[in-house]
């Protein structure tokens, strides 16, 4: 008897787990998600101190969740131009890819913080940075 050919995800793309990062110079927001439901959940933020992220905390996060893709928000200006933090976010993404040998994709995160604040107001709770990471992941799901 032949097995039915079910799609691996709602969008016929392979099921994939992701970790999204909202890069910041004092904290990095984090969310985990997967393509099957195109949803993400905020996780506790990671400290970014002394001009470097807590790489051990990131390693533990990746070991626990085993994402197939890492996403990093690119905080473009509203007109699409880059600013100083874009360079820092790209550097973080490059180091993620090098340290953990995983694919990393940049995601346009314009208005993610505004959306995160709206979600926090609605929910009455939440870590703004990680809510922003959740928005970044959900943006990627919509365009992936």
C-alpha positions as CSV (number, residue, x, y, z in Angstrom):
1,X,0.0,0.0,0.0
2,X,1.4,3.3,-1.0
3,X,1.8,6.1,1.5
4,X,-0.1,9.3,0.7
5,X,2.0,12.2,-0.3
6,X,1.3,14.9,2.3
7,X,2.8,18.3,2.1
8,X,5.6,18.8,4.6
9,X,4.1,22.2,5.6
10,X,1.2,24.4,4.9
11,X,3.1,26.2,2.1
12,X,4.5,23.0,0.6
13,X,7.9,24.0,1.9
14,X,9.9,21.7,4.1
15,X,9.1,22.1,7.8
16,X,11.8,24.2,9.2
17,X,12.4,25.6,12.6
18,X,13.9,29.1,13.0
19,X,15.3,31.3,15.7
20,X,14.9,35.0,15.1
21,X,17.1,37.7,16.7
22,X,16.2,41.3,17.2
23,X,19.8,42.7,17.5
24,X,20.4,45.5,20.0
25,X,23.5,46.9,21.6
26,X,22.3,46.1,25.2
27,X,19.9,43.2,24.6
28,X,19.1,40.8,21.8
29,X,15.5,39.7,21.5
30,X,14.9,36.1,20.6
31,X,11.9,34.1,19.3
32,X,11.6,30.5,18.1
33,X,9.2,29.4,15.4
34,X,8.5,26.9,12.7
35,X,7.1,27.0,9.2
36,X,4.4,24.4,9.7
37,X,2.2,27.0,11.5
38,X,4.1,30.1,10.4
39,X,4.2,31.2,14.0
40,X,6.8,32.1,16.6
41,X,7.0,32.4,20.3
42,X,9.1,35.0,22.2
43,X,11.9,33.7,24.4
44,X,13.9,35.6,27.0
45,X,16.3,38.2,25.7
46,X,20.0,37.7,25.7
47,X,22.3,40.3,27.2
48,X,24.7,42.1,24.9
49,X,27.4,43.5,27.1
50,X,30.9,44.8,26.7
51,X,30.4,45.2,23.0
52,X,29.8,41.5,22.5
53,X,26.8,39.2,22.7
54,X,26.6,36.4,25.2
55,X,27.8,33.7,22.8
56,X,27.4,31.0,25.4
57,X,23.7,31.8,25.9
58,X,23.2,31.8,22.1
59,X,25.0,28.4,21.9
60,X,22.8,26.9,24.6
61,X,19.7,28.3,22.8
62,X,20.7,26.8,19.5
63,X,21.5,23.5,21.1
64,X,18.1,23.4,22.8
65,X,15.9,24.5,19.9
66,X,18.0,23.1,17.0
67,X,16.8,25.6,14.4
68,X,17.5,25.0,10.7
69,X,17.6,28.7,9.9
70,X,18.7,31.8,11.9
71,X,17.0,35.1,11.2
72,X,18.4,38.5,12.1
73,X,16.4,41.7,11.8
74,X,17.8,44.4,9.6
75,X,16.6,47.8,11.0
76,X,16.4,49.8,7.8
77,X,15.3,53.4,7.9
78,X,11.7,53.9,6.7
79,X,13.1,55.0,3.2
80,X,15.0,51.7,2.9
81,X,18.4,53.2,3.5
82,X,20.8,51.6,6.0
83,X,22.0,53.2,9.3
84,X,24.8,52.5,11.7
85,X,22.9,49.7,13.6
86,X,22.4,47.9,10.2
87,X,26.2,47.4,10.0
88,X,26.2,46.0,13.6
89,X,23.3,43.7,12.9
90,X,25.0,42.4,9.7
91,X,28.2,41.8,11.7
92,X,26.2,39.9,14.3
93,X,24.6,37.8,11.5
94,X,28.0,37.1,9.9
95,X,29.4,36.0,13.3
96,X,26.4,33.8,13.9
97,X,26.9,32.0,10.6
98,X,30.6,31.6,11.2
99,X,30.4,30.4,14.8
100,X,27.5,28.0,14.4
101,X,27.9,27.1,10.7
102,X,24.2,27.6,10.1
103,X,22.3,29.5,7.4
104,X,21.5,33.1,8.5
105,X,19.1,35.3,6.7
106,X,18.5,39.0,7.2
107,X,14.9,40.2,7.5
108,X,13.6,43.7,7.0
109,X,12.4,44.7,10.4
110,X,10.9,48.1,9.7
111,X,8.0,48.7,12.1
112,X,8.7,45.5,14.1
113,X,9.2,47.5,17.3
114,X,5.9,49.4,16.8
115,X,4.1,46.0,16.2
116,X,5.8,44.6,19.4
117,X,4.6,47.6,21.4
118,X,1.0,47.0,20.1
119,X,1.3,43.3,21.1
120,X,2.6,44.2,24.5
121,X,-0.3,46.7,25.0
122,X,-2.8,44.0,23.9
123,X,-1.2,41.2,26.0
124,X,-0.3,43.4,28.9
125,X,3.1,41.7,29.2
126,X,6.1,40.7,27.2
127,X,9.7,41.5,26.5
128,X,9.7,44.2,23.7
129,X,12.9,42.9,22.2
130,X,11.7,39.3,22.0
131,X,8.3,40.4,20.8
132,X,10.1,42.2,18.0
133,X,12.0,39.0,17.3
134,X,8.6,37.2,17.0
135,X,7.5,39.8,14.5
136,X,10.7,39.3,12.5
137,X,10.1,35.6,12.3
138,X,6.5,36.0,11.3
139,X,7.6,38.5,8.6
140,X,10.0,36.0,7.3
141,X,7.3,33.3,7.3
142,X,5.1,35.6,5.2
143,X,7.9,36.1,2.6
144,X,9.8,32.9,2.7
